[in-house]
Amino acid sequence: MNALRVPLIRDGLITTGAVEKALVRKPDVLANLNILEVGCGGGILTEALAKLHSKVVGIDPSEKLINVAKQHAKDDKSLDPEQIQYHVETIEQHAAKNAERYDAVVASEVLEHVNDKVAFIEQCLAALKPGGSMFITTINKTTPSWLGAIVGAEQVFKLVPEGTHDWDKFISPLDVQRILSSYNCNTILIHGMFYQFWSNQWCWTKNTEINYALHAVKMREE
């Protein structure tokens, strides 16, 4: 999924002017940007963003997953240890100490596991600078998403363990957009994502009925 997520974040930050367009192909395209990944798990995306020279903080309430992420980062000699930090924390704990610190906040494949989505998004935005970007990838609440993410991914193809997803926790792009709007955020992109099981690759699609990505900008107070 990094093949989609990393360009999504890079190009989104170019769109908002946080990154110069001329730097798009540079290995240090995200230099000097502070990025928070919420629910980072084992750090797959966190590391990819750090390799583009951003200063990335990954947080997760699971100590086990954070330990995996720390060890993996330590073993990767191409990573600058100054570029990446991991903490066993919830977003509520982290935002309380890091108000409006980050140029971008990322919640990838997290929202579909959260009970109180309004509170979660509110805390993510509390850690985001005015003018900063919120990036979300998650699963829509539709019949195709039940068939694809639960029946297909869990029961048929065994891509993830059974019980990983709860359809009742899925959320539509419109509902996410409404929550973001209530906290003075403007959604500038919603794009569908599709997993090609036959090639083991993710690709972009206009169809948002299963997986989708969203980019919103926290508006500055006038």
SVG drawing of the C-alpha trace seen along z (x, -y; Angstrom):
<svg xmlns="http://www.w3.org/2000/svg" viewBox="-25 -37 48 56">
<polyline fill="none" stroke="black" stroke-width="0.4" points="0.0,0.0 3.0,-2.3 3.1,-2.6 -0.1,-4.7 0.3,-6.2 3.7,-7.8 2.9,-9.6 -0.5,-10.6 1.2,-12.4 4.1,-13.8 1.8,-15.1 -0.7,-16.4 1.9,-18.5 3.0,-19.8 -0.6,-20.8 -0.9,-22.8 2.5,-24.5 4.2,-22.8 6.6,-21.3 8.0,-22.9 6.8,-21.1 10.4,-21.2 11.5,-18.9 9.0,-16.1 11.7,-13.7 14.3,-14.6 15.2,-12.0 14.8,-14.6 11.5,-15.9 9.9,-16.0 13.0,-17.5 12.2,-19.8 8.6,-18.7 7.2,-17.2 4.8,-14.3 2.8,-12.3 1.6,-8.8 -1.3,-7.8 -1.7,-4.0 1.7,-3.3 1.8,0.4 5.1,1.9 6.2,-1.3 5.9,-0.4 4.7,-3.8 6.6,-5.7 9.9,-4.4 9.0,-5.2 8.3,-8.8 11.5,-9.1 13.4,-7.9 12.2,-11.1 13.9,-13.0 10.9,-14.2 11.0,-14.1 8.4,-11.4 6.8,-10.4 4.9,-7.1 2.5,-6.5 0.5,-3.4 -1.1,-2.1 0.4,1.3 3.8,1.7 4.4,4.9 4.0,3.2 6.1,0.2 8.9,2.6 8.7,4.3 8.8,0.9 11.8,-0.3 13.8,2.9 13.0,2.8 14.2,-0.8 17.3,0.1 18.1,2.9 17.7,0.7 21.0,-1.1 19.6,-3.3 17.5,-5.1 18.8,-8.1 17.8,-7.6 17.3,-11.4 14.5,-11.2 12.2,-8.8 10.7,-8.4 8.3,-5.9 6.1,-6.2 3.6,-4.0 0.8,-6.5 -2.8,-7.2 -3.5,-10.2 -5.2,-11.8 -2.0,-11.5 0.2,-12.7 -2.0,-15.7 -2.1,-16.9 1.7,-17.4 2.1,-18.4 -0.6,-20.9 -0.4,-22.2 3.1,-20.7 2.8,-18.8 2.8,-19.8 0.9,-16.6 -1.0,-14.0 -1.5,-10.5 -4.1,-7.9 -3.8,-5.0 -6.0,-1.9 -6.8,-3.1 -10.2,-4.8 -12.1,-1.6 -11.0,-0.2 -11.9,-3.3 -15.1,-3.5 -15.4,-7.2 -14.4,-8.6 -15.3,-12.2 -13.1,-12.3 -10.3,-10.6 -10.3,-13.0 -10.6,-16.0 -7.4,-14.9 -5.5,-14.3 -6.4,-17.8 -5.4,-19.2 -1.8,-18.1 -1.9,-19.6 -0.7,-23.1 -3.2,-25.5 -2.6,-25.1 -1.4,-21.5 -2.7,-18.4 -4.6,-15.4 -4.3,-12.2 -6.7,-9.3 -7.0,-5.9 -9.9,-3.7 -12.8,-1.6 -16.2,-2.7 -19.4,-1.4 -21.1,0.4 -22.1,3.8 -19.1,4.1 -16.8,3.2 -18.3,6.0 -17.8,8.4 -14.3,7.2 -12.8,6.4 -14.4,9.1 -15.7,11.9 -12.9,11.6 -9.9,10.4 -10.6,12.4 -12.6,15.5 -11.7,16.3 -8.1,15.1 -7.0,15.0 -5.1,11.8 -5.7,10.8 -7.0,12.8 -10.7,13.3 -12.2,10.8 -9.8,8.0 -12.6,5.8 -16.0,4.9 -18.3,3.6 -20.2,1.5 -17.1,-0.5 -16.6,-1.3 -17.3,-4.9 -18.3,-6.7 -16.1,-9.4 -19.0,-11.8 -19.2,-11.2 -15.5,-11.7 -15.7,-14.9 -18.6,-16.1 -16.6,-15.5 -13.5,-17.3 -15.7,-20.2 -17.1,-20.6 -13.5,-21.2 -12.7,-23.8 -11.0,-21.5 -11.5,-21.6 -11.4,-18.2 -9.5,-18.6 -9.2,-15.0 -11.1,-11.8 -9.9,-8.9 -10.7,-5.2 -8.1,-2.5 -8.3,1.1 -6.3,4.2 -5.6,6.5 -5.3,9.8 -4.1,11.5 -1.0,9.2 -0.7,8.4 -0.7,4.7 -2.7,1.6 -3.9,-0.8 -6.0,-4.0 -9.6,-3.9 -12.5,-6.3 -14.6,-3.8 -14.6,-4.6 -17.1,-1.9 -14.4,0.2 -11.1,-1.5 -10.5,-5.2 -8.0,-7.9 -8.8,-11.4 -6.7,-14.6 -8.0,-17.5 -6.4,-20.8 -6.9,-22.5 -7.9,-26.1 -6.1,-29.0 -8.2,-31.2 -9.0,-34.6"/>
</svg>
